[in-house]
Amino acid sequence: MEKSEHNDTVTILVDDIPVTVPAGISVAAAVLGHHHAGETYTNPVDGSPRAPYCLMGVCFECMMEINGEPNIQSCLVTVEEGMIVKRQVATAGAK
Amino acid sequence: MMERQTDLVVVGAGPAGLAAACAASNCGLEVNLVDEQSSPGGQLFRNIESPLGQASLDAKERAQGMALAKKFRASDITYFPDTTVWGLEPHKVSCTAEGKTKIFPTQSVIVAPGAMERPVPFPGWTLPGVLGAGGADILLRSGGTLLKDPAQPIVLAGNGPLLLLLACHLIDRGVNIAAWLDTGYWRKRIMSAIPMAVSFFDSAYLGKGLSMARKIAKAKIPFVLGAKNLQAIGTQRVEKITYEVKGETKEIATTCLLLHEGIIPRTHILSSLGAKHLWDPVQRYWHPEVTECGATSIDGLYLAGDAGYVHGGDASITKGTLAGIDAARRLGVITDSEAAFRSKQPLNKLRLTRFARGFLRYVFAPNPAIFAVPDQTKVCRCESVSAGDIRKVVLEGNTDVNEVKLYTRCGMGPCQGRMCGPALAEITAATLSTSPKKVGSLHIQQPFRPVSLENYCDTTTQD
């Protein structure tokens, strides 16, 4: 049991930082519950910081760029080895 | 891509969807099951096939979920995971899977989208660090933690069944719960005493509730009754929260606030089809009108599980089974008498569950006062529309939520009103001193999930 748990992890890259998480979980759960990112999305209407709220596909606050594709509901995507994840945060100079 | 026509498409792989697909397949129907997650289980049985998912459930639920998943895997049902449904008619289900359009022609559809937490706005609820109790529990069940430093205090607030479960999971992990702010509605809670007396008919369930209550009592979490005017304050994330109790304002330093105000059905799919809905004045939500076997007001379209009315996981499994059997009966694959025979046991079980758990409707009735939020509170998270914006437009003479939506953009963002719809109705109604039942509900249009133009057009060329 412990052996399989050890093997059942994947490593994803969150904003260029490798994060190792259990296999089978969502990208949102990895970024929020393991990487502890805080703000993951900047609301385009009022510019306020946001983070995943419902984690089950309802609220659209977890939108991130996954493998180059923006605005993906990250709570509905399962982590995969080597996945490249970027928070959609509007910081000065960032595009 | 156009898939081959089948007898039945089931939407959703939670307890209800899995049970519905299994029952229908067992009756001889050819079944496709589509679900937006990568593995079966829905929310209750999330990741049920992995040790991580199994570890977070109690023994009874674990056995129940694993048995259901095993039965499903052993069946002839064709399973389409990672598939998001955005269009639905009784004979056609339109989806996107891995960027490609998939159209499922079918003789009948069972929709099992489940339930969601009632979204309730308050000042600061958009700040990182504030999340729903259900979302928080998913983080724990994904092997994560709410805060980097688990010793830091977190606060629970609201009123609803998930708070009990979440509190137990937090206690198990040794998390420091600084306070539990209860917003319960005592006028309705008192009324739960009589129906609670019959809950001994479901003694296993009552026992589970009592053992959770004992665990929580033993943990000595500071419990605040009658908390009002909750606020989360911070710039980049929540730094502190304030609330009022007995007219006094209190403050707690915390970087994590978990809110829960009960569970409501997910009604977008049926609303978009114009199915008839009913208003529950105690639980304050709309729910589609369905028969005991899940038939809706639209021929060939069934609804199973908590999306019809929130009765919980056990009831969802029986509701799914009943819908699956009736779908087979409707197509003439089994006779009326065989359907009645197959339905007898699940029907009795469903009636007993609903009878024994009727008190929950009152214990966790939402307090209308939670919607009396200050004007600056953002109600629509997507479009950043405040309670004040809504009140202004209502006072200008717009008395239906769809008019208010038109003038404020409340409900026009990517979540399509899922997060603001209930509060929009409550605030509109309160401004007019009427019931939310009287101000309408948001008209939901298809596609009911965002879809790329490319994927959307792909369906029209193949018709």
Interface residues (C-beta under 8 A of the other chain):
Chain A: M1 S4 E5 D8 V21 P22 A23 G24 I25 S26 A29 A30 L32 G33 H34 H36 G38 E39 T40 N43 V45 D46 S48 P49 R50 A51 P52 Y53 C54 L55 M56 G57 V58 C59 F60 E61 M63 C75 L76 T78
Chain B: E36 Q37 S38 S39 Q43 N47 S50 P51 L52 G53 D82 T84 M116 E117 P119 T126 L127 P128 G129 V130 L131 G132 G134 G135 I138 L139 L140 S142 G143 G144 T145 L146 L147 K148 Q236 R237 R266 K378 R381 C382 E383 S384 G413 P414 C415 R418 M419
